[in-house]
Amino acid sequence: MEYKLSNINSNFESYQQLINLFHACKRTHFDTIILKITDWFAANMSSALGALLDSIQNNFNYIDIQFDDRVGNILRKNDFLSFYGYDKKNDSYHTSIQYKKIKKTDSRYFIEYIKNDLFSRSEMPKMSDLLKKKIIENIYEIFINAQIHSESDYIYTCGQFYPKKNIIEFTITDAGIGFKRSIYNKFERDISSVNAMKLALRGTITTKNGIPGGLGLKMLSEFIEINRGKFQIITYEGFYEKIAVNEMYNEFDGYFPGTIVNLQFKTDEKYSYCFTDEIESDDIL
């Protein structure tokens, strides 16, 4: 079986391409799937593709990835292709945030990866120590939610600094049950993925037992708004995107077998971000 992905970015149409790949292959067993990736592949999307390909390989399929030189350079530098038999290529410009396939039990490794590979980068927006701590905690909450609820064996992460666009994108994916089934399992409420995302983004609901939660996505969304970046959630058939203050919901034709959270940070901001109550009166003119 042969399938093609072309010009993949962090947008609705590209996520739909990945979903189409999954549905084309989900009933295939004991077969070789030749995946041709051409034109462009945004490096951070390795997170979503890795989760998807593992779902397909779980049916005892073999994945043969083929690519043009441009795509190969991207996916060898971030170490994605080493999972499919290719050697890693040196990232001489240091723009890659390495692709990781992290066991859901390795929470300590995940938080060190976030600190060292993402927040230690000089290009990240400047923020106070307290705000940085809270943003890291909110990203860590995404991992914990996937760990507790998703029923996914791994969490897949990857990022990329795009110097010409002045952005860093960082993507976290699981191959689990999605928001709506998590809510159904906890509250026995049968709702759509879009409505499940709306509940999660209010910051007033948690599916954890005896653990505070529910604020992580809301705070990340608020920071992305102030930073004028982009925030996306894909969970089964549901799609959410916030670019600066503009929000949209949509539904895919088919579904992604899990959840993707994509964060885009603007790196050309001149501000240093902090909580309002951190500002002393002497700093206000």
Beta strands, then each sheet from edge to edge (+ up, - down):
strand 1: 2-8
strand 2: 32-41
strand 3: 62-67
strand 4: 96-103
strand 5: 126-127
strand 6: 154-162
strand 7: 167-174
strand 8: 230-243
strand 9: 246-266
strand 10: 272-273
sheet 1: 1+ 2+ 3+
sheet 2: 4+ 6- 7+ 9- 8+
sheet 3: 5+ 10+
end
